[in-house]
Amino acid sequence: MKINKTLLAVDPSRYTVYQLLDYIKDKIKIELIQKDLGNLFFIKTNPDIDSLYNYVHVLNNDFESDDLETIKNFFGKTSFRIKAPADNIYTHSLLELGFKLKDYGYTMALKNLKNKDFNYLMPDGVRVVPVETSAALTDFKLIFSEAFNHQVSDYDKKFGFLEKFILDKNERHVNFFLIYENEVPVSSGGYYAFDKFSIENIGTAKAARGHGYASLMMRVLLQEAQKLNHDTACLVGSEEAVSIYQKLGFEILSKTKTLIYLN
């Protein structure tokens, strides 16, 4: 299955997420269903995994009230998200119709990786390890859950189906890493690599913030991108993290807002 490339220029990170789902769909027994209306791109999993993978992407500001019925008919009884340009006027009215604002995000990209230096100095007592063991995976879940204010059960629901791929030492399309300080896990991050190299789930324990671990993890991941011969890395960052990514050379492609509808 080919993911509709309409989305590639608008949101390369989400495009890469869908490529990942397509890559593993036969092994986890799901199918991807997509629909392109020009101004809207729909995609969902069947059977439903989580609203995290059921999206409407508003590709421009041509999004009005008449589109909502089409959207609800597509998703039926499954929960879904709408991702739109941050300045889209109509999406404000969705809050009165039962939608909840999840967040604002910045779609960002860093080009010409092959010509850049991402070397780093490892502080004393600090080490970076790939998530390749059950113990490391448990630590990863704890850091992720704290960093993003989730329960571990939320992680399991959203990402549990990826565990066997994450733990596979020969897998190059999806990998995650941990930073340990004096044997205590302090930061996490990972990537999905297909047409694009998408950086995912950068998070740091609250007690370890401000020590440069997010920047260190980014350099680790960007070196991985270079090893895999990718020339562009992409991500979706929060407003708080944008400055970290810009210091590494990332540029903002767009600002978006995501709303969620829970059935």
N, C-alpha and C positions, 0 to 999 in steps of 0.2 A: 504494500500500500504506500502511495506517495502522499505526504502531507502537502496540502495546497500551499504553494510558495507565495501566495498573496501576502501571507503573514510574515515572511522572512525578513523583509526590509523594515517592517513596523515593530516587530517584537521577536528578534532572533532567539532570545532565551526560551520563550514559550514554544517556539517552533522546534527547538532542540528537545524540550520535554516531550513533545508529541512524537518526535523521532525515536526517543527512548522507549516510549510506550509501544510504538509500532515494532521496534526491535525485539521486545520481550513478549509481545502479546500472545504468541502461540504457547509459550512456556507457562504463562499465568492464566491462560484461558479467557482472554477478553478480546473484544473487537473494538475498533475505533470507528465512530460514525461522525462524518464531517459534512458540512454544507456551506457553500459560499454564495452570498447574495450580492457580492460586490462591495457594499458598504459594511456588511457584517460577515464575520466568519464564525461558524458554530463548530464545536467539537465536543464529544462526550464518549465515555467508556460504557460498554455493555458486556456483562453486568456492571453496575455502578461501583466504582471504587470509592470515590470521595468527591466532594464539590471542587476540590483542588484541580481536578482533571476535567471538569465540565465547564466550558467557557464559551462566552460570546465575546468576540473581539470586535470592538467598534473601530473600523479602519480609517474613518474620517468623521467629520462632524455631521454627516448626513444620517442622523439617528433621531427618530421621532416616535411619538406615542403609538403610531400604527404598527411599529416593529415589535412591540411588546407581546402582542398576541402570537405572532410568528415564533418568537423566542420561547414562550411558554409551551406552545404546541410541540416544539422540537424536543424540549427536555422532559415534558410530561411530569411525572411525580418525583423526579430526581432534583436534588439541590444543584444550584449552578451559580456561576459568577459572571458578571459583566465587567469587562475592562475597556475603558473609554478614555479619550483625551481628557486631561484634567479640566479643560475649559468647556467641555460639552454642557450646554445649558439644560437639556432635557433630563439628564441623569439626576439633577437635583430633585425632580418630582418623584423619582423612584423611591426615595426615602419615605414618602407618604403612602407608598403602595406595598410596604412590607419589606423592602430591601434595607440592608444595613451597610453602611460604609465600612469596608474592611481597612483600606489604607490608600495612601498615595505612593507612587513609585516612580523611579527614574530608570528608563531603559538606557543602558550605556554600552559603549563598545570601545575597545582598544585595538588599533590596527598596527600592522608592521611589527608584530612580535619578534620576528626573526632578527630584527636589527636592534633589539633592545636588551639591556642588561638588568636582570632581576636577581643578581647575587645578593646574599644577605649574610650578616654576621650573626651566628647563633650565640645567644647569651649563655653564660655559665648556668648549668643545671636545667637547661631547656633542650628538648628534643622533639622532633617531628616524626610521627609514625603513621604508616598507612593503616586503615581500618581493615585488617585481614584476620582478626581473631574474634571470638565471641566476647572476650573480655574488653577488647577495644571497642567493639560495637556497643556494649553496655555503657561504656564511658561516653561514647559519642551521643547516645540517646540522652544521657543526663545533661551534657553540655547544651545540646540542641534544645531540650525542653526548657532549661533555665533561660537560655538566651532569648528564646522566642515566646516565653511565658505560656508554655504548653505543659500538659501532662505527658508522661511517657506513653500512655495509652493513645494520645493524639498522634504521636509519632508513629506508633505501630499501625494505626488506621491509615495514615497518609502515605507512609513509606515502607511499611513492613514487608510488602511484596517484593521489595528491591533487595532484601537482605542477602539472599543467596548470590546475587550478582555482585554486591558490594564486597562480600567475603571471598569471592573468586580471585585468586592471585593472578590469574591469566587474563582477567577482564580488563579491557582498555577503554570501554565506552562509558563506564560509570565507576568512579572511585571517590573515596572519602578519606580524610586525614584528620589527625589530632595533634595538638601541641600539648606537651606535658611540661610543667614546671616543677622540678623536684619531685617527679613521679606523680604529680597531681594534674589531672586533665584540666586545661584552662581554655582551649579554643578549638573550634571545629570548622571544617569546610570541605567542599568537594566539587566535582565537575561531572557534566555529561558531555561527551564528545562525539559528534557526528559531522554534519556539514559545518557546524560551528562548534566552538568550545565554550560551553556555558558554565560559568562559575555559580555554585549553588550553596546555600545554607551556611554562610559565614556567620559564626556566632562565638561570643566570648562570655565566660562566666562573669557574673556581676563583680565579684571581688577582684578579678584580674583585668578589668577594663582600664584603659588609659596607659597600658604598658606596651602598646605597639603590637599586640598579638594578631589583630585583624590584618594589619599591614604585612606582618611576617607570613601569615597564612596565604595572603594574596600572592606574595612572591613565590611561595612554594607552588601554588597552583599555576601561576604563569610560567614557571619553569617546566611544569608538566605539559602545558600547552606547547611549549617549544619542542619538547622531546617528541611529541606526537605530530610535529610539523604543521601545527596550526599557525596561521598568520594573523588571526583575529580572535579576540576573546570578548564575550558579551556577558552581561548580567543585568539584573533588576535590583536597584539599591534603594534603601530608605533615605529619607531626607537627612537623617543623622549621619549616614555613612557616605554620602556623596563626596564629601571633601577628601576622605581617605582614598577613594577610587580616582578622583581627579589628580591627586598627587602622583599617582602611578601612571597617569597619561590617559585615563578613560575620558571619553567625551559623552555628553548627554545627547541622546537621540530624540527623546520625547519624555514628557511628564504625563503620567496617567493616574487614573483613580479606579479602584476596583470595588465593586459592590457585590454583595452576596445575597442570594435568595435561598432560604432554607425551607424545603418542603417537609 
